[in-house]
């Protein structure tokens, strides 16, 4: 029984060789671009950033360690307040009084703040004094504060 002999043309071998070379070069490039270039210095882990308030010159209240700071801020009519949650737990900022939150609706625009996030109040359009609290912990005096609008 005679079996057929398959012969490959030289062009097929050249194409396969070029394809293999291109694959090896691409893999080497990806390996180098991935930061494994042989540097002798150890890599430093990137720190997890804390939340930063949105731009716009807003006064900032920071929540950290279960405390709102500063406890009192002063702004002008038309301004906003940024609430930044650098705490390890979520907070929900709401206007007084609890539980109806009707005194200062712009505060209620902050709503829930996951750890590492920041949100702005709405613009305050009337000169007055507004109280706020964490809706989930309304009796926690450390998470209460005042916004004075001039």
C-alpha positions in Angstrom: 0.0 0.0 0.0 1.4 3.3 -1.0 0.6 6.2 1.2 0.6 9.7 -0.3 3.5 11.9 0.5 2.6 15.4 1.4 5.3 18.0 0.7 5.1 21.5 2.0 6.1 24.2 -0.3 8.9 26.5 0.9 6.6 29.5 0.9 4.4 27.9 3.6 7.4 27.3 5.9 8.5 30.9 5.4 5.0 32.3 6.3 4.8 30.1 9.4 8.3 31.2 10.5 7.4 34.8 10.1 4.1 34.3 12.0 6.0 32.6 14.8 8.6 35.4 14.9 5.9 38.0 15.1 4.1 36.2 17.9 7.3 35.9 19.9 8.1 39.6 19.4 4.6 40.6 20.4 4.8 38.5 23.6 8.2 39.9 24.5 6.8 43.5 24.0 3.8 42.8 26.2 6.1 41.3 28.9 8.4 44.3 28.8 5.5 46.8 28.8 3.9 45.1 31.8 6.6 46.4 34.1 8.8 43.4 34.2 11.8 45.1 32.6 14.3 43.9 35.1 14.4 46.9 37.4 16.4 46.2 40.5 14.3 48.5 42.7 11.2 47.0 44.4 7.9 48.3 43.2 5.9 50.4 45.6 2.2 49.6 45.9 -0.1 52.5 44.9 -1.8 53.9 47.9 -5.6 54.0 47.9 -6.6 57.6 47.5 -9.0 59.3 49.8 -12.0 61.0 48.4 -11.5 64.6 47.2 -14.4 67.0 46.8 -15.5 68.1 43.3 -14.0 71.4 42.1 -15.8 74.7 42.5 -14.5 76.2 45.7 -16.9 74.4 48.0 -16.4 74.4 51.7 -15.6 70.8 52.8 -16.9 68.7 55.7 -14.9 65.5 56.1 -16.3 62.3 57.7 -13.5 60.3 59.2 -13.3 58.0 62.2 -17.1 58.5 62.9 -16.7 62.3 63.2 -17.9 65.1 60.9 -15.3 67.9 60.8 -15.5 70.8 61.0 -18.8 70.8 63.1 -19.8 74.2 61.7 -19.1 75.8 58.3 -20.0 79.2 57.0 -20.8 79.9 53.3 -22.5 82.6 51.2 -25.8 82.3 49.5 -25.3 80.4 46.2 -22.5 78.3 47.5 -22.4 74.5 48.2 -20.8 72.3 50.7 -18.8 69.2 49.8 -19.1 66.2 52.1 -16.1 63.8 51.8 -16.3 60.3 53.3 -12.9 59.2 54.4 -14.4 56.8 56.8 -14.5 53.1 56.5 -18.3 52.9 56.6 -21.0 54.5 54.5 -22.9 57.6 55.8 -26.1 59.2 54.7 -26.1 63.0 55.2 -29.6 64.5 55.7 -31.1 67.8 56.8 -32.6 68.2 60.2 -35.1 67.4 61.7 -34.9 63.6 61.7 -36.7 61.7 60.2 -38.5 64.1 57.9 -35.4 66.1 56.7 -37.3 69.2 55.6 -35.3 72.2 57.0 -32.7 72.5 54.3 -33.4 70.5 51.1 -30.0 71.3 49.5 -28.3 69.1 52.2 -30.5 66.1 51.2 -28.8 66.2 47.8 -25.7 64.6 49.3 -27.6 61.4 50.3 -25.6 58.3 50.7 -21.8 58.4 50.7 -19.9 55.1 50.3 -16.4 55.1 51.8 -13.9 57.0 49.6 -16.6 59.2 47.9 -17.6 62.8 48.0 -20.7 64.7 47.0 -21.9 68.3 47.0 -25.0 69.7 48.5 -27.3 71.7 46.3 -26.8 75.5 46.2 -28.1 77.3 49.3 -30.3 80.1 48.1 -31.5 81.6 51.4 -29.5 83.0 54.2 -30.2 80.9 57.3 -28.7 78.2 59.6 -29.1 74.6 58.7 -28.4 71.5 60.8 -27.5 68.1 59.3 -26.9 64.6 60.7 -26.2 61.1 59.5 -29.6 59.6 58.8 -28.4 56.1 59.8 -27.1 57.4 63.2 -29.3 60.5 63.9 -28.5 60.5 67.6 -24.7 60.4 67.1 -23.6 64.0 68.0 -20.2 63.3 66.3 -21.9 63.1 63.0 -24.0 66.2 63.3 -23.1 69.7 62.3 -24.3 73.2 61.2 -24.1 75.1 58.0 -24.5 78.9 58.3 -25.5 80.6 55.1 -24.8 84.4 54.9 
